[in-house]
Amino acid sequence: MNKLFTFLGAALFSATAIAQTPNKISYQSVIRDNKGILVSEKPISIEITILRGRADGEVIYVERHHVRTNKNGLANLEIGTGESVTGNFQDINWGDGPYFVKTATDSKGGTNFNIVGVSELTAVPYALHARSVDNMFSGNYNDLANKPVKLSQFINDLGATATPTVGVPSNNWALQGNSSSNPLTDKLGTTDAKDLVIVTNNIDRFRIKANGDIDLKKSLQVGEDLNVNKNVNLNILGGQTINNGNLTVANGSFTQLTGALDVDKTLNVDKATTLQSTLDVNNGSATHFTGTLDVDRTLNVDMATSLQAKLDVLNQAPTHLTGTLDVDGTMSVNSALAVQGTTNLNGTLNVNNGSATHLTGNLDVDGTANVDGATDLKSTLTVDGATNLKSTLVVTGTTNLNSTLSVNNGAATHLTGATDVDTTLNVDGLTSLQQGLNVNNASATHLTGALATDGATTLNGTLSAKGQVTISTSVSGGDASYAAHPLRVEGSAQGIAIKLTAATPDNSNNFITFFNNSGSAVGRIEGETAEEAVTDPEYIFTNAMLVAEEVKAGVNVGTSTIPVAVAGVGVSAGPCGACIAAAAADLVLATANLAAYNVFALENLGVTYQSGSADYAEWLERSNSGEKIFAGEIVGVRGGKISKFTKDAQQFMVISTKPAILGNMPSAGQENLYEKVAFMGQIPVKVRGLVLSGDYILPSGLNDGTGIAVSPENIKPEQYKEIVGLAWSNSLMNGGVSTVNMAIGLNSNDLANLALIQEKKIAALEAKYQSFEQRLTALESGKPADVKIAEPKSVPAQVASTEKSKYEIMASNMPAELSPEIMADAFAYLQNAYAKQGLNIKSHPGLDRLFNNAAYKAEITKKAQEAYKISYQKIQEMARMKN
């Protein structure tokens, strides 16, 4: 259903009706479709129906309008001027109301109308009714009878002169304000027990209900006092109440808080306060009572309570402490002190005046017991805690200490005989042992504090450290000096064993991490899984290089098939069998190297060594923080920021795989916004298509981080600024993406070669221009001239050639596959070559496996044959391209 928003303003009706009293009513609508989207600048149809009596009353008049909405979806029309369907607008008796207007719309401009709503016409449009009123004022002041002489004075009905006031007489409330209002009779609102609603933006904001209640939808701003005679309910649906001034509950009024009362600062209570539930003073906040605190029932204190004055418990009321009572100062007990449970005294317990202290049960002293006078013990003295003796303790018989013996104040304790400690001996101060300390029976020695040893310490058994061990010392000597290393492990065939908690250590688990003196990690030996190994840039690069060597060896097999020339040009003895065997041998070794590397990299997993590489790099920020950029990809630099979008870039660089030196370190926590960009050295780079060593690498223009190769002969001057670097390895892939090793940037020799090529081209152009100039001069003089266009000496004339290219010769002579006979010759060639060098194959496990392990030899043979087949197919394709 279409949503139709109608704006019928009283001011609009009155202005139209009173000014000229035409038979029409202005009407505006905002049209939206069933998704709430504006119907903008489109033809629509609107049907207007005038109803009498009530919203579903008698149909008096129906008309239709075909209009076009503006860009804001607004449709404008005038009721009374449309295409009449039922009735005559001129015949409507507006005094026989009330009248209602029903609107329907078709946003497609047809007749499929959807009813939007019905609304009552207000009193203002009834100005149309003025046309049917007799003796109506024409609007011309001169038509009035008995008009006053002076317009500034009027005679009211009491005969008094009155000065006109600003506003409209109070029969109707006007937007300009009302004058001559009578608060006894004039009113604004309803007389039919209905709510009075005030809206803004067509939203119910303020409602005076029929029963007198007021409903306010939004905030209420009160400039001065707010007096409420009865109850105030706050935060019924949530939120909080903030009082920026004093909150006074006067007249002895009762204040009931059913929930928590949080007081961030001082709460001053002048009179009695009755708490029916808990009073919580949290966060260690102080509670200050300057007067008496009377607690008729239980007082629960969860945390420490500080009493600045005495605590009186009167009327012989019992005081029940379920927890510990800690007394830091003096406690005076004027009568009997009955303690049913444990009593902890953190301060002194003084029994003065020679008063007797009678303990019928055990006296357990966990802390210090200070005895200034004689102590007569009739029975056993059990000390579970510390015992402080300020004078001599003479024990004639056996003394059992079940807890700590503390000898404080630096007092000497002299034991002439043996001291046997069956359990723990805790020494808080300095202990000097003049002789050896023997801990026998494999007993544990527990040191909770630091152990400082000034001399050498020899541990004959195992040292188990449960906590962190730090060796901090200063020793001198060079890096080759054994005495210059703080930690030395010797005396065994093995060195240091490190065991981590991870079952399968990966790159997030470091066995050893190297830090500089500022605490920054500069290197590590970390765990590595197979998944991490194959995604490691070093593996990818090394594997790519070995694959490239294998491909090159396959191509060399094709090259070896080119016939050997004898007896002059054009005479050939055919392909060299020994050459093919030698080339196949190279392919076998390249394939074996690739296979051995993958076995080493993926079967011998565990740790990886993170250290330097072959390029210098700096951190540079990405232009788009969300762009994904990976190692080996070409980026463009603009204003010091990088992106794979290379068009119109100021400079072209490559993301480093693993830099030897890394500068411009970003701030901590900002590394994810930066990439390591290589500035110099050699680095792997992603390329598309065929690449030969010595080609220049340029951005591919695909904005995907890849490059393309352009040979020095085909480079154009406008491409000089796009050169990223110089290829140092080959890629024979005509399609897809591969990786080659590249030297970053250009050196002076590269620039000199490029300049030399351009100089030759310019010299050729100058020679041609000079010849044309001579011919032109001859023609202008009328003398014929036989001038030949000079060719520069450095540019040889091109002669059509019918000779086959290298690839065509290779394609026509290469076997489709390497037969078992060729592979057997290749292995024999290798064995003979090693035998001539005096190499013992048995002493090299890799070669021994290659020649003497039948299964492995068959595997390498198969892989070499597959690699050759790929090279054969590529050479055939390149030969066809030459044609």
Secondary structure by P-SEA (a helix, b strand, c coil): cbbbbbbbbaaaaaaaaaaccccbbbbbbbbbcccccccccbbbbbbbbbbcccccccccbbbbbbbbbcccbbbbbbccccccccccccccccccccbbbbbbbcccccccccccbbbbbccccccccccccccccccccccccccccccccccccccccccccccccccccccccccccccccccccccccbbbbbbccccccccccccbbbbbcbbbbbccbbbbcbbbbccccbbbbbbcccccccccbbbbbccbbbbccbbbbccbbbbcbbbbbccbbbbbbccbbbbccbbbbccbbbbcbbbbbcccbbbbbccbbbbccbbbbccbbbbccbbbbcccccccccbbbbbccbbbbccbbbbccbbbbccbbbbccbbbbccbbbbccbbbbcbbbbbcccbbbbbccbbbbccbbbbccbbbbcbbbbbcccbbbbbccbbbbccbbbbccbbbbccbbbbbbbbbcccccccccccccccccccbbbbccccccccccccbbbbcccccccccbbbbcaaaaaacaaaaaaaaaaaaaaaaaaaaaaaaacccccccccccccccaaaaaaaaaaaaaaaaaaaaaaaaacccccbbbbbbccbbbbbbbbccccccccccbbbbbcccccccccccccbbbbbbcccccccccccccccccbbbbbcccbbbbbbccccccccccccccccccbbbbbcccccccccccccccccccccccccccbbbbbbccccaaaaaaaaaaaaaaaaaaaaaaaaaaaaaaaaaaccccccccccccccccccccccccaaaaaaacccccccaaaaaaaaaaaaaaaaaacccccccaaaaaacccaaaaaaaaaaaaaaaaaaaaaaaaaaaaac
